Amino acid sequence: VQLQASGGGLVQAGGSLRLSCAASGRTFSTYNMAWFRQAPGNAREFVALITWSGSMKTYANFIKGRFTISRDNAKNTVYLQMNSLEPEDTAVYYCAASSGTYSLKAENFGSWGQGTLVTVSS
């Protein structure tokens, strides 16, 4: 599956953004989908995951209820709604797809989008 992330931009602290990740292919509904992020000088880190059916969602601890992951299998798209953004959320955000079993580890995701930059100013 090929992925195309969009929706990043510059926002003030406390603001909101919604990221989208459009997937090609007819098997999108069989993939677990996740968002990761990478800030300058930092390793890539897990943000959120949604299972193929949408029945299970997992979030990194630092999200603290501010972000929501969702998907629309009819549109082959996964979303990340980000509210109450903080300067520490500044990073390139990547969507990723996994056809395997449930995992939060980046190495288990075989398809990645190109990333979309989110910049949060203080």
Contact map, one row per residue, 1 for C-alpha under 8 A:
11100000000000000000001110110000000000000000000000000000000000000000000000000000000000000000000010000000000000100000000000
11110000000000000000001110000000000000000000000000000000000000000000000000000000000000000000000000000000000000111000000000
11111000000000000000111100000000000000000000000000000000000000000000000000000000000000000000001100000000000000111100000000
01111100000000000000111000000000000000000000000000000000000000000000000000000000000000000000000000000000000000001110000000
00111110000000000011110000000000000000000000000000000000000000000000000000000000000000000000011000000000000000001111000000
00011111000000000011100000000000000000000000000000000000000000000000000000000000000000000000000000000000000000000011000000
00001111100000001111000000000000000000000000000000000000000000000000000000000000000000000000000000000000000000000001000000
00000111110000001110000000000000000000000000000000000000000000000000000000000000000000000000000000000000000000000001111000
00000011111000001000000000000000000000000000000000000000000000000000000000000000000000000000000000000000000000000001111000
00000001111100000000000000000000000000000000000000000000000000000000000000000000000000000000000000000000000000000000011110
00000000111110111000000000000000000000000000000000000000000000000000000000000000000000000000000000000000000000000000011110
00000000011111100000000000000000000000000000000000000000000000000000000000000000000010000000000000000000000000000000000111
00000000001111100000000000000000000000000000000000000000000000000000000000000000000111100000000000000000000000000000000111
00000000000111110000000000000000000000000000000000000000000000000000000000000000001111000000000000000000000000000000000000
00000000001111111000000000000000000000000000000000000000000000000000000000000000001110000000000000000000000000000000000000
00000000001001111100000000000000000000000000000000000000000000000000000000000000111110000000000000000000000000000000000000
00000011101000111110000000000000000000000000000000000000000000000000000000000000111000000000000000000000000000000000000000
00000011000000011111000000000000000000000000000000000000000000000000000000000011110000000000000000000000000000000000000000
00001111000000001111100000000000000000000000000000000000000000000000000000000011110000000000000000000000000000000000000000
00001110000000000111110000000000000000000000000000000000000000000000000000001111000000000000000000000000000000000000000000
00111100000000000011111000000000000000000000000000000000000000000000000000001110000000000000001000000000000000001000000000
00111000000000000001111100000000000000000000000000000000000000000000000000111100000000000000000000000000000000000000000000
11110000000000000000111110010000000000000000000000000000000000000000000000011000000000000000000000000000000000000000000000
11100000000000000000011111010000000000000000000000000000000000000000000000010000000000000000000000000000000000000000000000
11000000000000000000001111110000000000000000000000000000000000000000000000000000000000000000000000000000000000000000000000
00000000000000000000000111111000000000000000000000000000000000000000000000000000000000000000000000000000000000000000000000
10000000000000000000000011111110000000000000000000000000000000000000000000000000000000000000000000000000000000000000000000
10000000000000000000001111111110000000000000000000000000000000000000000010010000000000000000000000000000000000000000000000
00000000000000000000000001111110000000000000000000011000000000000000000010010000000000000000000000000000000000000000000000
00000000000000000000000000111111000000000000000000011000000000000000000000000000000000000000000000100000000000000000000000
00000000000000000000000000111111100000000000000000110000000000000000000000000000000000000000000011110000000000000000000000
00000000000000000000000000000111110000000000000011110000000000000000000000000000000000000000000011110100000000000000000000
00000000000000000000000000000011111000000000000011110000000000000000000000000100000000000000001111000000000000000000000000
00000000000000000000000000000001111100000000011111000000000000000000000000000000000000000000001110000000000000000000000000
00000000000000000000000000000000111110000000011110000000000000000000000000000001000000000000111100000000000000000000000000
00000000000000000000000000000000011111000001111100000000000000000000000000000000000000000000111100000000000000000000000000
00000000000000000000000000000000001111100001111000000000000000000000000000000000000000000011110000000000000000000000000000
00000000000000000000000000000000000111110111100000000000000000000000000000000000000000000011100000000000000000000000000000
00000000000000000000000000000000000011111111000000000000000000000000000000000000000000000111000000000000000000000000000000
00000000000000000000000000000000000001111100000000000000000000000000000000000000000000000010000000000000000000000000000000
00000000000000000000000000000000000000111110000000000000000000000000000000000000000000000000000000000000000000000000000000
00000000000000000000000000000000000001111111000000000000000000000000000000000000000000000000000000000000000000000000000000
00000000000000000000000000000000000001101111100000000000000000000000000000000000000000000000000000000000000000000000000000
00000000000000000000000000000000000111100111110000000000000000000000000000000000000000000000000000000000000000000000000000
00000000000000000000000000000000000111000011111000000000000000000000000000000000000000000000000000000000000000000000000000
00000000000000000000000000000000011110000001111100000000000100000000000000000000000000000000000000000001110000000000000000
00000000000000000000000000000000011110000000111110000000001100100000000000000000000000000000000000000000000000000000000000
00000000000000000000000000000000011100000000011111000000111100000000100000000000000000000000000000000000000000000000000000
00000000000000000000000000000001111000000000001111100000111000000000100000000000000000000000000000000001000000000000000000
00000000000000000000000000000001110000000000000111111111110000000000111000000000000000000000000000000000000000000000000000
00000000000000000000000000000011100000000000000011111111100000000000000000000000000000000000000000000100000000000000000000
00000000000000000000000000001111100000000000000001111110000000000000000000000000000000000000000000000000000000000000000000
00000000000000000000000000001100000000000000000001111111000000000000000000000000000000000000000000000000000000000000000000
00000000000000000000000000000000000000000000000001111111100000000000011000000000000000000000000000000000000000000000000000
00000000000000000000000000000000000000000000000001111111100000000000000000000000000000000000000000000000000000000000000000
00000000000000000000000000000000000000000000000001101111110000000000000000000000000000000000000000000000000000000000000000
00000000000000000000000000000000000000000000000111100111111000000000100000000000000000000000000000000000000000000000000000
00000000000000000000000000000000000000000000000111000001111100000000000000000000000000000000000000000000000000000000000000
00000000000000000000000000000000000000000000001110000000111110100000000000000000000000000000000000000000000000000000000000
00000000000000000000000000000000000000000000011100000000011111100000000000000000000000000000000000000000000000000000000000
00000000000000000000000000000000000000000000000000000000001111110000000000000000000000000000000000000000000000000000000000
00000000000000000000000000000000000000000000000000000000000111110000000000000000000000000000000000000000000000000000000000
00000000000000000000000000000000000000000000001000000000001111111110000000000000000000000000000000000000000000000000000000
00000000000000000000000000000000000000000000000000000000000011111110000000000000000000000000000000000000000000000000000000
00000000000000000000000000000000000000000000000000000000000000111111000000000000000000000000000000000000000000000000000000
00000000000000000000000000000000000000000000000000000000000000111111000000000000011110000000000000000000000000000000000000
00000000000000000000000000000000000000000000000000000000000000111111100000000001111000000000000000000000000000000000000000
00000000000000000000000000000000000000000000000000000000000000001111110000000011110000000000000000000000000000000000000000
00000000000000000000000000000000000000000000000111000000100000000011111000000111100000000000000000000000000000000000000000
00000000000000000000000000000000000000000000000001000100000000000001111100000111000000000000000000000000000000000000000000
00000000000000000000000000000000000000000000000001000100000000000000111110011110000000000000000000000000000000000000000000
00000000000000000000000000000000000000000000000000000000000000000000011111111100000000000000000000000000000000000000000000
00000000000000000000000000011000000000000000000000000000000000000000001111111000000000000000000000000000000000000000000000
00000000000000000000000000000000000000000000000000000000000000000000000111111000000000000000000000000000000000000000000000
00000000000000000000010000000000000000000000000000000000000000000000000111111000000000000000000000000000000000000000000000
00000000000000000000011100011000000000000000000000000000000000000000001111111100000000000000000000000000000000000000000000
00000000000000000001111000000000000000000000000000000000000000000000001111111110000000000000000000000000000000000000000000
00000000000000000001110000000000100000000000000000000000000000000000111100011111000000000000000000000000000000000000000000
00000000000000000111100000000000000000000000000000000000000000000001111000001111100000000000000000000000000000000000000000
00000000000000000111000000000000001000000000000000000000000000000011110000000111110000000000000000000000000000000000000000
00000000000000011110000000000000000000000000000000000000000000000011100000000011111000000000000000000000000000000000000000
00000000000000011110000000000000000000000000000000000000000000000111000000000001111110000000000000000000000000000000000000
00000000000001111000000000000000000000000000000000000000000000000110000000000000111110000000000000000000000000000000000000
00000000000011110000000000000000000000000000000000000000000000000100000000000000011111000000000000000000000000000000000000
00000000000111110000000000000000000000000000000000000000000000000100000000000000011111101000000000000000000000000000000100
00000000000011000000000000000000000000000000000000000000000000000000000000000000000111111100000000000000000000000000000111
00000000000010000000000000000000000000000000000000000000000000000000000000000000000011111100000000000000000000000000001111
00000000000000000000000000000000000000000000000000000000000000000000000000000000000001111100000000000000000000000000000100
00000000000000000000000000000000000000000000000000000000000000000000000000000000000011111110000000000000000000000000011100
00000000000000000000000000000000000000100000000000000000000000000000000000000000000001111111000000000000000000000000111100
00000000000000000000000000000000000011110000000000000000000000000000000000000000000000001111100000000000000000000000111000
00000000000000000000000000000000000011100000000000000000000000000000000000000000000000000111110000000000000000000011110000
00000000000000000000000000000000001111000000000000000000000000000000000000000000000000000011111000000000000000000011110000
00001000000000000000000000000000001110000000000000000000000000000000000000000000000000000001111100000000000000011111000000
00101000000000000000100000000000111100000000000000000000000000000000000000000000000000000000111110000000000000011010000000
00100000000000000000000000000000111100000000000000000000000000000000000000000000000000000000011111000000000011111000000000
10000000000000000000000000000011110000000000000000000000000000000000000000000000000000000000001111100000000011110000000000
00000000000000000000000000000011100000000000000000000000000000000000000000000000000000000000000111111000000111100000000000
00000000000000000000000000000111000000000000000000000000000000000000000000000000000000000000000011111000000011000000000000
00000000000000000000000000000011000000000000000000000000000000000000000000000000000000000000000001111100000100000000000000
00000000000000000000000000000000000000000000000000000000000000000000000000000000000000000000000001111110000000000000000000
00000000000000000000000000000001000000000000000000100000000000000000000000000000000000000000000000011111000000000000000000
00000000000000000000000000000000000000000000000000000000000000000000000000000000000000000000000000001111100100000000000000
00000000000000000000000000000000000000000000010010000000000000000000000000000000000000000000000000000111110100000000000000
00000000000000000000000000000000000000000000010000000000000000000000000000000000000000000000000000000011111110000000000000
00000000000000000000000000000000000000000000010000000000000000000000000000000000000000000000000000000001111110000000000000
00000000000000000000000000000000000000000000000000000000000000000000000000000000000000000000000000000000111111000000000000
00000000000000000000000000000000000000000000000000000000000000000000000000000000000000000000000001010011111111000000000000
00000000000000000000000000000000000000000000000000000000000000000000000000000000000000000000000111100000111111110000000000
00000000000000000000000000000000000000000000000000000000000000000000000000000000000000000000000111100000001111110000000000
11100000000000000000000000000000000000000000000000000000000000000000000000000000000000000000000111000000000011111000000000
01100000000000000000000000000000000000000000000000000000000000000000000000000000000000000000011110000000000011111100000000
01111000000000000000100000000000000000000000000000000000000000000000000000000000000000000000011100000000000000111110000000
00111000000000000000000000000000000000000000000000000000000000000000000000000000000000000000010000000000000000011111000000
00011100000000000000000000000000000000000000000000000000000000000000000000000000000000000001111000000000000000001111100000
00001111100000000000000000000000000000000000000000000000000000000000000000000000000000000001110000000000000000000111110000
00000001100000000000000000000000000000000000000000000000000000000000000000000000000000000111100000000000000000000011111000
00000001111000000000000000000000000000000000000000000000000000000000000000000000000000001111100000000000000000000001111100
00000001111000000000000000000000000000000000000000000000000000000000000000000000000000101110000000000000000000000000111110
00000000011110000000000000000000000000000000000000000000000000000000000000000000000011111100000000000000000000000000011111
00000000011110000000000000000000000000000000000000000000000000000000000000000000000001100000000000000000000000000000001111
00000000000110000000000000000000000000000000000000000000000000000000000000000000000001100000000000000000000000000000000111
